[in-house]
């Protein structure tokens, strides 16, 4: 399982030290700013699809997206 946690910038060194000291943690590494931005964009897109399936919002068709280009 993958888990994302948020640690204040001033506590990152300590947080990483704690995570790496736990023998069941396979890998712990900070995310880059671009990875965080991508992650947030994917969360937003997933939420939009969920709302669309519930009939709460209408998404653009592929043709509408192409016409914008």
N, C-alpha and C positions, 0 to 999 in steps of 0.2 A: 504494500500500500504506500502511496505517496501522500505526504502531508505538507501543507504550506503553513508556516507560522510567520507572524510579523514581530520583529524585535526592534526596539528603538535603536537608532544609529549608534548612540553612545554605549549601548550594551551588546553590540554584535560580537565583539571579541569574547566576552564572557559567555554569551549564549552559544557560540560555536564550540567553545571549550567544553561546555556542559554536554552538548549534543554528541560531540565526538568521544566523550568519556563513557557513553552508554554503549554497552556491547551489542545491543540489538539494533542500533542505528547503522544501516549499511552505508549511507552516503549523506553528507551534509555539506551544502555549498550555498553561498549567497547567489541571488539572482541578479543579473545585470539590469540596468534601467530599461533597455530595449526589451528584455524578456518580461519584465513587469508590465510594460505597456502592452505587449502582445497578449499576455495573460488577461489583463483587464479588458482588452478588446474582445477576446474570445468569450469571456464571461458575459459581456454585454450582448454579443451576438446570440449566445445560447439563451439568454433571457428573452431576447426578441423572438426567437423561434418558439419558445415556450408560450409566450403571450399570444403569438399568431395562432398556434394550435388550439389555444383556449378561445379564440375568436375575439380577443380583446384589442388587437391591432391588426392592420393590414400591411403586409410587406410588399415591396416592389417586385414586379416580375423580372425575369432575366432580360426580357426585351426592354423594359423601362430602364434598367441599369445600363444596357448597351447604348441606348439612345442618349444617355447622359454623357457618354464618352465622346 
